[in-house]
Amino acid sequence: MITRRRLLAGSVAAVPLLMFGRQGWGAEPLKISHQFPGGTIDSGDFRDRLCRKFAQDVEARTKGALKFQIYPGSSLMKTNAQFSALRKGALDMSLYPIPYAGGEVAELNIGLMPGLVTSYEQAATWKTAEVGKAINDVLLEKGIVIVSWVWQAGGVASRAVPLVNPEDAKGMKVRGGSKEMDMILKAAGASVLSLPSNEIYAAMQTGAADAAMTSSTSLISFRLEEVSKHLTTGRGKAYWFMLEPLLMAKSVFDALPKDQQQMILQVGAEMEKFGTEQAKVDDKQVAEIYLKAGAKVYDLDDKAIKKWQALARDTAWKDYAAKSPNCARLLQLAEKTL
């Protein structure tokens, strides 16, 4: 028979273990999920590598108090489910293309607003600018913490004809990557497809898509050169810039001791330099890969950028600002960085 004394003794003994939380032996690793191809800490898609480097550094600096498990290729859960899971605390962390959550939180469509960011230098200013603080507030309110700000330029891979200027889009079936990008494509005369980047290859292979806009890294990682004859790069200049931050569930973050929270944010900030450097490497490498595969490669000039930007102002920007006073405010703050 279990006596009351034994029950009390067991309860007291359990208290230190409960208080120990993530610091104890055998603590369950924090799960980091993303949609991109997996690799190693030294090779493969840089977004997967960034997650692995982040995990390694935090584990080392917390002397193993925090451990992580990486789940690439949407192997833990489907791509579009990750944001909602973060909000609920059902997922610990994710490197996530922020506009994918635009249907759930309209303000986040600003993370892939055509022509609003045109260089890495400008993108880097968002974190500490008013627009970055406002985005941070939106996410905190929804239960999510930004750990690393990661930006990527993108380009266009196409099957039969190049897509460089807006007039080239007429009659094409194009994946834009966000509602706002889709709007400028429609205004240019294209029909659009909405699908995550890990589904582009199949769509282009079957002819369901004639072209796809996505980040330079995804143009490489998903081997789109195998189904493309033309590439418009994001090197030098681009109107396609995606915010793909490393995110953490606020409920999970808040449950950690202050020193571990600080370490996560510190290492996350350090990863941003790696992210920018590797994104720029991929902007150049993608051109080399497509040329080697026999594709024709095109770069954007100021004239082309201004055409896309003018189209965006009259369509996507206007539509976004009309969604709510908060969206209008975010757009106004973002324009201050131009």
C-alpha positions as CSV (number, residue, x, y, z in Angstrom):
1,M,0.0,0.0,0.0
2,I,1.3,3.5,-0.9
3,T,1.2,5.6,2.2
4,R,0.5,9.4,2.3
5,R,4.1,9.8,3.6
6,R,5.5,8.1,0.4
7,L,3.2,10.2,-1.8
8,L,4.5,13.4,-0.2
9,A,8.1,12.2,-0.4
10,G,7.7,11.5,-4.1
11,S,6.1,14.8,-4.7
12,V,8.9,16.7,-3.0
13,A,11.5,14.7,-4.9
14,A,9.8,15.6,-8.2
15,V,9.9,19.4,-7.6
16,P,13.6,19.9,-8.4
17,L,13.1,18.0,-11.7
18,L,10.2,20.1,-12.7
19,M,12.1,23.3,-11.8
20,F,15.1,22.1,-13.7
21,G,13.1,22.2,-17.0
22,R,15.3,22.2,-20.2
23,Q,18.5,22.2,-18.1
24,G,18.2,18.6,-16.9
25,W,19.7,15.5,-18.4
26,G,17.4,13.9,-20.9
27,A,15.5,17.1,-21.6
28,E,13.6,16.8,-24.9
29,P,15.4,18.7,-27.7
30,L,13.7,21.8,-29.2
31,K,12.4,21.0,-32.7
32,I,13.4,23.2,-35.6
33,S,11.3,22.6,-38.7
34,H,11.6,24.0,-42.2
35,Q,10.6,23.1,-45.8
36,F,14.1,23.2,-47.4
37,P,16.3,20.3,-48.4
38,G,18.4,18.9,-45.6
39,G,22.2,18.7,-45.6
40,T,25.0,19.1,-43.1
41,I,26.4,22.0,-41.2
42,D,29.0,22.5,-43.9
43,S,27.1,21.7,-47.1
44,G,23.7,22.1,-48.7
45,D,20.9,24.7,-48.6
46,F,22.2,27.6,-46.4
47,R,18.9,27.9,-44.6
48,D,19.2,24.3,-43.3
49,R,22.9,25.1,-42.5
50,L,21.9,28.2,-40.6
51,C,19.5,26.2,-38.4
52,R,22.3,23.6,-37.7
53,K,24.9,26.3,-37.0
54,F,22.4,28.1,-34.7
55,A,21.6,24.8,-32.9
56,Q,25.3,23.9,-32.5
57,D,26.3,27.3,-31.1
58,V,23.4,27.6,-28.6
59,E,24.0,24.0,-27.4
60,A,27.7,24.7,-26.9
61,R,27.2,28.0,-25.2
62,T,24.5,26.6,-22.8
63,K,26.8,23.6,-22.1
64,G,24.1,21.3,-23.4
65,A,21.3,22.7,-21.4
66,L,19.5,23.4,-24.7
67,K,19.6,20.8,-27.5
68,F,17.9,20.9,-30.9
69,Q,16.6,18.5,-33.5
70,I,16.4,19.7,-37.1
71,Y,13.6,18.6,-39.4
72,P,14.2,19.6,-43.0
73,G,12.0,19.1,-46.0
74,S,8.8,19.5,-44.1
75,S,9.5,16.1,-42.6
76,L,7.9,17.1,-39.2
77,M,4.9,18.8,-40.5
78,K,3.6,20.3,-43.8
79,T,5.0,23.7,-44.8
80,N,1.8,25.8,-44.4
81,A,1.0,24.3,-41.0
82,Q,4.2,25.5,-39.3
83,F,3.2,29.0,-38.6
84,S,0.0,28.1,-36.9
85,A,1.8,25.4,-34.9
86,L,4.3,28.0,-33.7
87,R,1.5,30.2,-32.5
88,K,0.0,27.4,-30.5
89,G,3.4,26.3,-29.1
90,A,2.9,22.9,-30.9
91,L,6.2,23.6,-32.8
92,D,9.3,25.1,-31.1
93,M,11.1,26.8,-34.0
94,S,10.9,27.2,-37.8
95,L,12.8,29.0,-40.5
96,Y,9.8,30.2,-42.3
97,P,9.0,32.4,-45.4
98,I,6.9,35.0,-43.5
99,P,4.5,35.9,-46.4
100,Y,3.3,32.2,-46.3
101,A,1.5,33.3,-43.1
102,G,-0.2,36.3,-44.9
103,G,-3.5,34.5,-45.1
104,E,-3.5,34.1,-41.3
105,V,-2.0,37.5,-40.5
106,A,-2.5,40.0,-43.3
107,E,0.3,42.3,-42.1
108,L,2.9,39.7,-42.9
109,N,2.4,39.9,-46.6
110,I,4.8,42.8,-46.4
111,G,7.6,40.2,-46.2
112,L,7.4,39.7,-50.0
113,M,6.1,43.0,-51.3
114,P,7.3,43.5,-54.9
115,G,9.7,46.4,-55.3
116,L,9.6,47.4,-51.6
117,V,13.1,46.0,-50.9
118,T,15.6,46.1,-53.8
119,S,18.9,45.4,-52.1
120,Y,20.4,43.5,-49.1
121,E,21.7,46.8,-47.7
122,Q,18.2,48.2,-47.6
123,A,16.8,44.9,-46.2
124,A,19.3,45.0,-43.3
125,T,17.9,48.3,-42.1
126,W,14.5,46.9,-41.5
127,K,15.4,45.1,-38.2
128,T,16.2,48.3,-36.3
129,A,13.9,50.6,-38.4
130,E,10.4,51.5,-37.3
131,V,9.0,48.9,-39.8
132,G,11.0,46.1,-38.2
133,K,9.9,47.0,-34.8
134,A,6.3,47.1,-36.0
135,I,6.7,43.6,-37.6
136,N,8.2,42.3,-34.4
137,D,5.2,43.6,-32.4
138,V,2.8,42.0,-34.8
139,L,4.5,38.6,-34.4
140,L,4.8,38.9,-30.6
141,E,1.1,39.6,-30.4
142,K,0.5,36.4,-32.4
143,G,2.7,34.4,-30.1
144,I,6.0,34.3,-32.1
145,V,9.5,35.6,-31.5
146,I,11.9,36.6,-34.3
147,V,15.3,35.0,-33.6
148,S,17.1,35.8,-36.8
149,W,16.2,38.2,-39.6
150,V,17.0,36.4,-42.9
151,W,16.4,38.1,-46.3
152,Q,16.8,36.5,-49.8
153,A,16.8,38.0,-53.2
154,G,15.0,36.0,-55.8
155,G,14.7,35.5,-59.6
156,V,12.6,33.8,-62.2
157,A,13.1,30.4,-63.8
158,S,11.1,29.8,-66.9
159,R,10.5,26.8,-69.2
160,A,10.3,28.3,-72.7
161,V,10.6,32.1,-72.8
162,P,12.3,34.6,-70.4
163,L,10.5,36.7,-67.9
164,V,12.5,39.9,-67.4
165,N,10.1,42.8,-67.8
166,P,6.4,43.0,-66.9
167,E,5.3,42.8,-70.5
168,D,7.0,39.4,-70.8
169,A,4.5,37.9,-68.4
170,K,1.4,38.2,-70.7
171,G,-0.1,34.7,-71.2
172,M,2.3,32.9,-68.9
173,K,1.4,30.7,-65.9
174,V,3.6,31.9,-63.1
175,R,4.2,31.1,-59.5
176,G,4.8,34.4,-57.7
177,G,5.3,33.3,-54.1
178,S,2.9,35.7,-52.4
179,K,-0.5,37.3,-52.9
180,E,1.1,40.6,-53.7
181,M,3.5,39.2,-56.2
182,D,0.6,37.4,-57.8
183,M,-1.2,40.7,-58.1
184,I,1.5,42.3,-60.2
185,L,1.8,39.2,-62.3
186,K,-2.0,39.3,-63.0
187,A,-1.8,43.1,-63.8
188,A,1.0,42.2,-66.3
189,G,-1.3,39.6,-68.0
190,A,-0.2,36.4,-66.4
191,S,-2.2,33.7,-64.7
192,V,-0.9,32.7,-61.3
193,L,-0.3,29.6,-59.2
194,S,-0.1,29.5,-55.4
195,L,2.2,26.7,-54.1
196,P,5.2,26.4,-51.7
197,S,8.6,26.4,-53.3
198,N,9.1,22.7,-52.7
199,E,6.3,22.0,-55.2
200,I,7.6,24.2,-58.0
201,Y,9.6,21.5,-59.7
202,A,6.7,19.2,-60.3
203,A,4.5,22.1,-61.6
204,M,7.1,23.1,-64.1
205,Q,7.9,19.6,-65.1
206,T,4.3,18.9,-66.0
207,G,3.7,22.3,-67.6
208,A,1.2,23.4,-65.0
209,A,3.6,26.4,-64.5
210,D,5.5,28.2,-67.3
211,A,7.7,30.1,-64.8
212,A,8.4,30.5,-61.1
213,M,9.6,33.3,-58.9
214,T,11.5,32.1,-55.9
215,S,14.7,32.8,-53.9
216,S,18.1,32.1,-55.5
217,T,18.7,29.4,-53.0
218,S,15.5,27.6,-53.8
219,L,16.2,28.0,-57.6
220,I,19.4,25.9,-56.7
221,S,18.1,23.6,-54.0
222,F,15.0,22.4,-55.9
223,R,17.1,21.8,-59.1
224,L,14.8,24.0,-61.2
225,E,17.6,24.3,-63.9
226,E,16.5,20.7,-64.9
227,V,13.1,22.1,-66.1
228,S,14.1,25.6,-67.2
229,K,15.6,27.2,-70.3
230,H,15.8,30.8,-68.9
231,L,16.8,32.4,-65.7
232,T,16.4,36.0,-64.5
233,T,18.7,36.5,-61.6
234,G,18.5,38.4,-58.4
235,R,22.2,39.3,-58.3
236,G,22.9,43.0,-58.2
237,K,19.3,44.2,-58.4
238,A,16.0,42.6,-57.6
239,Y,12.3,43.4,-57.0
240,W,11.7,40.0,-55.4
241,F,13.0,40.0,-51.8
242,M,11.7,37.5,-49.2
243,L,11.9,37.8,-45.4
244,E,12.5,34.2,-44.2
245,P,13.3,34.6,-40.5
246,L,14.1,32.0,-37.9
247,L,11.1,32.0,-35.6
248,M,10.4,30.6,-32.1
249,A,7.1,30.0,-30.3
250,K,6.8,32.7,-27.7
251,S,5.3,30.2,-25.2
252,V,8.4,28.1,-25.5
253,F,10.7,31.1,-25.4
254,D,9.0,32.6,-22.3
255,A,9.3,29.2,-20.5
256,L,13.1,29.3,-20.7
257,P,15.4,31.0,-18.1
258,K,16.5,34.6,-18.9
259,D,20.1,33.6,-19.7
260,Q,18.9,31.0,-22.2
261,Q,16.6,33.5,-23.8
262,Q,19.4,36.0,-24.2
263,M,21.7,33.3,-25.6
264,I,19.1,32.3,-28.3
265,L,18.7,36.0,-29.3
266,Q,22.4,36.6,-29.3
267,V,23.2,33.6,-31.5
268,G,20.2,34.3,-33.7
269,A,21.6,37.9,-34.3
270,E,25.0,36.4,-35.1
271,M,23.5,34.1,-37.7
272,E,22.2,37.1,-39.8
273,K,25.6,37.9,-41.2
274,F,26.0,34.2,-42.3
275,G,22.5,34.3,-43.9
276,T,23.2,37.5,-45.9
277,E,26.6,36.3,-47.1
278,Q,25.3,32.9,-48.2
279,A,22.3,34.4,-49.9
280,K,24.6,36.6,-51.9
281,V,26.8,33.6,-52.8
282,D,23.7,31.8,-54.1
283,D,22.6,34.9,-56.1
284,K,25.9,34.5,-58.1
285,Q,26.1,30.7,-58.0
286,V,22.6,30.2,-59.4
287,A,23.6,32.0,-62.7
288,E,26.6,29.7,-63.0
289,I,24.5,26.5,-62.4
290,Y,21.9,27.5,-65.0
291,L,24.4,28.5,-67.6
292,K,26.1,25.2,-67.2
293,A,22.8,23.5,-67.6
294,G,22.3,25.3,-71.0
295,A,19.9,28.0,-69.9
296,K,20.1,31.6,-70.9
297,V,20.7,34.0,-68.0
298,Y,19.5,37.6,-67.7
299,D,20.1,40.3,-65.0
300,L,17.8,43.1,-64.1
301,D,18.7,46.8,-64.7
302,D,17.3,50.0,-63.1
303,K,14.8,50.4,-66.0
304,A,13.3,46.9,-65.4
305,I,13.2,47.4,-61.6
306,K,11.3,50.7,-62.0
307,K,8.8,49.1,-64.3
308,W,8.0,46.4,-61.8
309,Q,8.0,48.9,-58.9
310,A,5.5,51.2,-60.8
311,L,3.2,48.2,-61.4
312,A,3.5,47.2,-57.7
313,R,2.6,50.7,-56.4
314,D,-0.6,50.8,-58.4
315,T,-1.7,47.2,-57.5
316,A,-0.1,45.3,-54.6
317,W,1.0,48.2,-52.5
318,K,-2.4,49.9,-52.8
319,D,-4.3,46.7,-52.0
320,Y,-2.1,45.9,-49.0
321,A,-2.6,49.4,-47.6
322,A,-6.3,49.1,-47.9
323,K,-6.5,46.0,-45.8
324,S,-6.3,47.7,-42.5
325,P,-4.9,50.9,-40.8
326,N,-2.0,48.7,-39.5
327,C,-1.1,47.5,-43.0
328,A,-1.2,51.0,-44.2
329,R,1.1,52.1,-41.4
330,L,3.5,49.2,-42.0
331,L,3.7,50.1,-45.7
332,Q,4.3,53.8,-44.9
333,L,7.1,52.8,-42.5
334,A,8.7,50.4,-45.0
335,E,8.7,53.2,-47.7
336,K,10.9,55.2,-45.4
337,T,13.7,52.7,-46.0
338,L,13.6,53.1,-49.8
